[in-house]
């Protein structure tokens, strides 16, 4: 079960996806499912990864639910096992308890490190970046064969501005 904030956070993320992407896909002949599958879903992968990670952490660290529902010690979750391990002998063997706590944390850390690449990719590639699909705007148009709906599409490239050394002239004031 997803945390209650998952629907609001995903909904807010979906609102940040530009409408121009879906409009350009409709013009190029994509169906609504194709727009969702080929455009919206890949762009929302970071938000869905965050929701999946938070859902996993909520289920992994749940203490009260299993405490109420589980009766036999063989079925205890790791959180319940740590608690019963702590009070098993009346006192705590802290070295063993901390070793067990580290082992409980390892899967969450592994999952975070595996999902870290997706988080960074989502931060660096939000929305339209460097590519504008559709007509209009400044720049040179060229047909793009890699449009996801297969109907072609027009990629707008910004006009190239000459840089230092491109035109053979030197900047003034530079010694």
Helices and strands as residue ranges (DSSP letters): H 5-16, H 19-27, H 32-35, I 36-40, H 41-43, H 45-60, H 64-69, G 73-75, H 78-86, H 94-124, E 132-133, E 140-143, E 154-157
